[in-house]
Amino acid sequence: MSDTLIQAPATGAAPARSTTLDPVTFEVLKNAFATSVDLMSEQILRTCYSFVIYSRDFSSALCDARGNTVMQGSGDIAVHVGTLHFQAKAVIEQFDGDIHPGDVFAINDPYRGGTHFNDVSFVRPVFSQGRIIAFAQNKGHWADIGGKVPGSFDVSASEHFGEGLRIPPIRVWSKGVFLHDVAQLLVANTRAPEQALGDLHAQSEATAVCEREVLRLVERYGTETVELAMQETQDYVERTVRRRLADLPRGRWETVDYLDLDPGKAEGLVPVKIVMTLDGEGIHYDLEGSAGVVDTFLNSGYGTTFSAIYAGTKTFFPDVPLNSGFYAAVTAEIGPEGTVVNAGWPHAVTGFCSGPYEKLMNGIFEIWSQIMPERAMACAFNLEYLLVGGRDSRREENPYFMWYDWMAGGWGGRSSKDGSTATAPVFGVGLAVQACEGQERLTPVLTTMHRIGTDSGGPGRFRGGCGVEKGGTLTDADASVMSYCCDRARSITWGIEGGLPSIPHGVWLNRDTENERFLGSIFSSVPVQPGDTFYRPSAGGGGFGDPLDRTPDEVLEDVIDDYVSIERAAADYGVVVIPIDPDLDQYEIDRERTAEQRAHIRTHRRGWLEEDPERIAEQYRAGEIDLLDVIRRHGVILDWGTGELFVETTRQHREQMVRRSASHWAA
């Protein structure tokens, strides 16, 4: 897609208009559309083969005859929401005039509005009176889609050819006849063909459930009434959004967030820039200042950039349904192809979800926090995937296995309360944490630790939610490799309005042993052997407001709950907590020393951000200061395994800490 302007009306949506259906019929049908989509979700949960899809990495939608979204599911993954209509339109474009009752199409193409290759969609036309009146669609994440590494997440890929099977719009059922050879071509390119074939049938059948529900409505209300309700459902959303925007201030806002690095260039954070304008006509985003494509798979295609913009904006309108009417109120200038937010073919894009996607969402959160301060929220933790794949030697046939894991983490502190702890990523709040017992039954990986991470929440007047720590051991496996898709080992999850950052992401192999290695937050194909252990934390959210404004009693409660350690209570909040009997949760606050510690921090903290970074790095390597002192007090970014200073990254990180944090501290 070479166009740089993304705007829903240009894709075929009609302008908003007044309703012509009576209110009762409209409301019944609007909610019936939502039910038809949610029934798809219930169907896929009960019939899918993949543990990944069972853990809710899927979404569904009902689109009208032009491919415009009429209704999303109530528990869908945020990253999918702005892409499903693109894929319905791609099917229409590819097969215009050659679509029949009983057809089902598959597509996963990121260059035609999809997400990444693992997300495979099935699209079914719904016919009434001999014409198409709707499309039902289900998108699910297949655990493997081929490519170089198990799980299909190849960090070393700079072009898509090593990332797995690219599926343009193709027909898998033709007039109700299953095209077995086409299906075999798809699943034969995966490491788990039986599982993929099962998901293929489950997803297709889910769209049939939606078709059945829509035709039930047609039988009761008539084709024309159902079609009119689909259009008016979109019109209703557009009118609602525009009415809300009319009450907001006009203006221009901007911010920047970062990816950790571009492997093809010298160290330094990679900018994702956002400018947003409210002008009375709608919302306009401009991303043209963002960096060029990076030499890894963290780039975003236009579909996922579109999705991030709308999912981020929708967060501040939580009660408004999401469909193409919402899209009509927003435009986005994403710039020409060849950037990190509009990569284009053939640049690798599988890791977009950990790259620009959540940077865009968090940047949009920051902008809207200024417009709607009552909903303000600091940065949330970054989505991450850890994949271990190889051969399962517990079984006689020694089949391929994919241990495919993501973690919960912390969301940012808010304007009136602490951030959510151990919550699904902003990538998709419906995403469920995978059950350890299920993982251990299906794969030779034993979970050894899964707990909330103390000190992981960014300090603030309202603390960021805490992240999670998880450890595992590889057991009976052969020829196994590990890959990790994440970010924010260097672009640490940040606070706002004076709040402080969280902690870095990253994986440790054989931690606390002679063979300890810090693998970082993005790698692939690292060989692992039976008995190897791995550990990783997810970050908490950034803090909101000055940590010195948090009451000592609130900090004490955090210590009692193991959200904050005694050491960090003093270092980050200036609260001196004395343990009396920790086993009975008995502590007390030294009020006099707390006042002295807070005065000391107020006096010195701006100076700490200006100290020589190399000297800070030396102190860290010598064990004189810890990692959180390096990040939160001094704003310095290092290689957390070796202690090497990242000079340019530190400069950028400090610049943002001054803007988001220090500039809000009282003199």
Steps between C-alpha positions, in 0.01 A plus 500: 500500500683805380241757613614686808159620620285251685137606524199274530265684259755450221453125544130515419319599819199724448480838677321500835128570477198509726338170589193385307434181694278527804709510822390160628579314178831681468605415855394137467691451176808691618528271799415195292799579277721505810355165609566346158867594530530382861349167400789461254734542794317240707513258208873541444576454871322166499641360179852640446802270507768756587576583862592849378156561351336339804680765707294756307750616239222543245235751394179507300301756305185548299552718192243637257490424127773758431730354766445780752495381860153492654593341831803364684488242776486609864822316589709552187873566484563873455764445233249329273223755519623743239605233250201273449321733260818533292507123457132478410560768237805313370279194440240714323767660283663167414180311418262775388220340300615149592369458855228238560293355785707238683835665419754549780823692446829503693745789529792599724679751276645791706547699180127493435393629838577195716700484822775238474528165327395295804160674505289310247152629415205314352236709323154370408250694284141508622238493222131592504267537203786402272740776605772552758372687805792442740831328570581302815866484596711325763872562549711264713869478582646172375786388722721441196473613139835369377812705452846463646424450869232310696216738568593709192651791695838558333682805634766473230244543221519830317266381222187294540622194310646341813200577719259238375223441250340809347136434411335744259120472476435139393191281489499203740134407456337547159119502490502283812763254371813468713814548288711238671807561286502874579464433872783247488723753327441740790547263791790307344709815537463496880682294762169378646280421196237303691452785745485754219243293309287477812511876548419553134177303536417657837541853370298432188221346702499804729422722201215263414353565845498873427344439158223297665427780747487770233265292287281441805469878529421524128224244539341704776558859384565474126814553295457874447445569870811303602711675239368838611576414864859414405546844346322680780711322761805655337327837470407491868862449605626778273239744630582410859874552453457830316263623769760417768774674303294818476537543877880462501759779466646574158875473468812313399689252717811296435723242662761238417561147622781266401603153397818378668726489197550438130744204472623638168615828653698634794338489842223751560127493552275489191232774504131450439362853481135597537331832433128523566264784409142570607348758268127467547464272198653190654826351623810507283825313571829559322784245535728629225786580738550134589822313416565293192462122501719314747721208406293245687138387516369775731357711217129571462286475190228753427225275634653461844591868519137577420397256773729660761364846426139394539552266794697769683234763433213263582647451850382852583148430369441167677121499476484559124467186281782450252426484131571692181293789628771559760766490228312763298564766765877451485766544234865397517793612287754222540747608233641312202595134507843423640454617859471313826125583504433430132755240399351371177598187310732314546622634836468263796205588725425200724625674815295818445298416813800552726635784286310804367154372590515547877723806464222661299237397751694630799588823320132549421419433867744776595342749260143423604605518866551871443162540330308282747703527822233311692596192293875565496734201510876450482674247276406131523740206478599364160348189346750214490511147362745231604515199269683173556472246220653170409420129527302354790697191604233402754306357208602206288435684174723789616271768356567872472386706794456876542499636854347835424468727800404857581470668836275746673655823628425841646305789352589859573399693807191711445389846603304372798616144571785253463549312175363150447729220616563175307267601217495399133694734269335795326555289188190311606334518840299188423818295472511233772815387680568145387449239769834354612344157543381497141839612373679229697270231367546610139872588502821391681533828691452518877392830656708560813382847600204725426451790739442874522826693472592713799618852402387452141236774510623847410503727808254788503231679700300218347724199452518309175351153517747220571635259244563129530808279530501161332757223489518168318713195432531302178455129569472215247575670170731469201633757250336789683539873449366805680373827351370815665294781357488802726645847546550758778826365634626851415187707429387429855128523580461865598305707750325833447422815700807437715471121523803273461577211262438133562759227432661365181376195316737216409573128535770343716626150414631287789482794739714488815725227356846498340328489160280804560418703189281804449345446158323835481150582385519385139677191365429178311640150445704487824580130558375363831561161660302285744563637848548859384302751704364835394358796687330818386304782658227703343515868579249680713333817386657842526418719799259794490592811699790575733589194714574734792131594500392143575402479862734303728208282608430402137867408455482294819204307358704434184781359714257277689362374167852434362435747219788719624809393693620681811809610308307653210246656735788713628678549166197577281242638743719629780302294753704327771325178604615306805424126508358375829381149412479452120344153541202672661513799263600727786695810397510861606600829338783708640331835445802715591741316274238496226478879506882519481520248215235678298674833548827339387340360183332832416832679533709261291281325244543748217875479549490119491360523146803706394780285642761356265342186345833317475559544872152360567579203276823438693313507830248250365772264375669525840176413680486836679154586366222279368315492171205707623729775628661511157164538323284697739749729672758555230308436178783283363449204265751214488538153360353333807719194453840667460443847641613666175376859472271591211594863451242613243222293655575656839483849350161426348370332814607791720339747264169320532535461877549873534191565286270245660635493856748763620317795343202421723692480829459791740811715535 
